[in-house]
Amino acid sequence: MKLNKYIREAQGRAQRRKSPWNALLFVLVIMGIGVVYYSLARAVLFLPHPEGTTFRQIANGHDAPMMLIMLPLFFPSIAWGMILANLVMWGIPPARSILNREAEGHKGCSFRESVSALLKFALVATFIAVPIALIASYKISL
């Protein structure tokens, strides 16, 4: 029953989002996630490791530990990528006015509410994921 309710609500949200600006927002979200994920992974994997271990030595033959490094970083990347995309769209006045109009009367859809919720998730996800990735990176370099 809850799945049906979720599907109906998602269809309702999709009906009101008909402007071409939503397509640009989608592209910006995908690009933002990629940029943030790459940046986080690069920061974690290219930090100095014990005894001068290089990234190639860490990655070579360590599939499971590499998953512990790379997978957790994806979750904060989603939220930070969405925040970046929203900020870019906010900086485009015509897009801002159309997206604000589409969000009117729908709880949690305004720029301020959505970025606030995303920021909370991003901070929690970052403070969980980055230490896991750093510890896994350090452990397999030993």
C-alpha positions as CSV (number, residue, x, y, z in Angstrom):
1,M,0.0,0.0,0.0
2,K,2.8,2.4,0.9
3,L,4.5,1.7,-2.5
4,N,1.3,2.7,-4.3
5,K,1.1,5.9,-2.4
6,Y,4.8,6.7,-3.1
7,I,4.3,6.0,-6.8
8,R,1.2,8.2,-7.0
9,E,3.1,11.0,-5.2
10,A,6.1,10.6,-7.5
11,Q,3.8,10.8,-10.5
12,G,2.2,14.0,-9.1
13,R,5.7,15.5,-8.7
14,A,6.6,14.6,-12.2
15,Q,3.5,16.2,-13.6
16,R,4.3,19.6,-12.2
17,R,8.0,19.5,-13.4
18,K,7.6,20.1,-17.1
19,S,9.9,23.0,-17.8
20,P,13.1,22.4,-19.8
21,W,15.0,23.7,-16.8
22,N,14.4,20.4,-15.1
23,A,16.4,18.6,-17.8
24,L,19.3,21.0,-17.2
25,L,19.0,20.4,-13.5
26,F,19.2,16.6,-14.1
27,V,22.3,17.0,-16.2
28,L,23.9,19.3,-13.5
29,V,23.1,16.7,-10.8
30,I,24.8,13.9,-12.7
31,M,27.8,16.2,-13.4
32,G,27.9,17.3,-9.7
33,I,27.8,13.8,-8.4
34,G,30.7,12.9,-10.7
35,V,32.8,15.9,-9.8
36,V,32.3,15.4,-6.0
37,Y,32.8,11.6,-6.2
38,Y,36.1,12.0,-8.1
39,S,37.3,14.7,-5.7
40,L,36.5,12.7,-2.6
41,A,38.1,9.5,-4.0
42,R,41.2,11.4,-5.2
43,A,41.5,13.1,-1.8
44,V,41.3,9.8,0.1
45,L,43.4,7.6,-2.3
46,F,46.2,10.1,-2.9
47,L,46.9,11.0,0.7
48,P,50.3,9.8,1.9
49,H,50.3,6.3,3.2
50,P,52.7,4.4,5.5
51,E,56.1,3.6,4.1
52,G,55.5,5.6,0.8
53,T,52.9,3.2,-0.5
54,T,51.4,4.4,-3.8
55,F,47.8,4.2,-5.0
56,R,48.7,1.5,-7.5
57,Q,50.1,-0.7,-4.8
58,I,47.0,-0.1,-2.7
59,A,44.6,-1.0,-5.6
60,N,46.6,-3.9,-6.9
61,G,44.9,-7.1,-5.8
62,H,42.7,-5.6,-3.1
63,D,39.2,-5.7,-4.6
64,A,37.2,-6.0,-1.3
65,P,39.1,-3.3,0.6
66,M,38.8,-1.0,-2.5
67,M,35.1,-1.4,-2.2
68,L,35.3,-0.2,1.4
69,I,37.1,2.8,0.1
70,M,35.1,3.7,-2.9
71,L,31.5,2.7,-2.1
72,P,31.0,4.8,1.0
73,L,32.2,7.9,-0.8
74,F,29.3,7.6,-3.3
75,F,26.6,8.4,-0.8
76,P,27.8,11.9,0.3
77,S,28.6,12.6,-3.4
78,I,25.0,12.2,-4.3
79,A,23.9,14.9,-1.8
80,W,26.8,17.3,-2.5
81,G,26.2,16.9,-6.2
82,M,22.5,17.7,-5.8
83,I,23.4,20.8,-3.7
84,L,25.9,22.0,-6.3
85,A,23.3,21.6,-9.0
86,N,20.7,23.5,-7.0
87,L,23.1,26.3,-6.4
88,V,23.9,26.6,-10.1
89,M,20.2,26.6,-11.0
90,W,19.6,29.2,-8.3
91,G,22.1,31.5,-10.0
92,I,20.1,31.5,-13.2
93,P,17.2,33.9,-12.6
94,P,14.8,32.6,-15.2
95,A,15.3,29.0,-14.0
96,R,15.0,30.1,-10.4
97,S,11.6,31.7,-11.0
98,I,10.2,28.8,-12.9
99,L,11.4,26.2,-10.4
100,N,10.1,28.3,-7.5
101,R,6.7,28.4,-9.3
102,E,6.7,24.6,-9.7
103,A,7.5,24.2,-6.0
104,E,4.7,26.4,-4.7
105,G,2.2,24.6,-2.5
106,H,4.4,21.5,-2.2
107,K,6.0,21.0,1.2
108,G,9.8,20.5,1.1
109,C,10.2,21.4,-2.5
110,S,11.4,25.0,-2.2
111,F,15.0,25.8,-2.7
112,R,15.7,26.6,0.9
113,E,13.9,23.4,2.2
114,S,15.5,21.1,-0.3
115,V,19.0,22.4,0.1
116,S,18.6,22.3,3.9
117,A,17.5,18.7,3.9
118,L,20.3,17.7,1.4
119,L,22.9,19.6,3.5
120,K,21.9,17.6,6.7
121,F,22.2,14.3,4.8
122,A,25.4,15.4,3.1
123,L,27.1,16.3,6.4
124,V,26.1,13.1,8.1
125,A,27.0,10.9,5.1
126,T,30.4,12.7,4.8
127,F,31.3,12.3,8.5
128,I,30.5,8.6,8.2
129,A,31.9,7.7,4.8
130,V,35.2,9.6,4.7
131,P,36.5,8.0,8.0
132,I,35.5,4.5,6.7
133,A,37.3,5.2,3.4
134,L,40.4,6.6,5.2
135,I,40.6,3.7,7.6
136,A,40.2,1.1,4.7
137,S,42.8,3.0,2.7
138,Y,45.3,3.0,5.5
139,K,44.7,-0.7,6.5
140,I,45.3,-2.1,3.0
141,S,48.4,0.0,2.6
142,L,50.1,-1.7,5.6
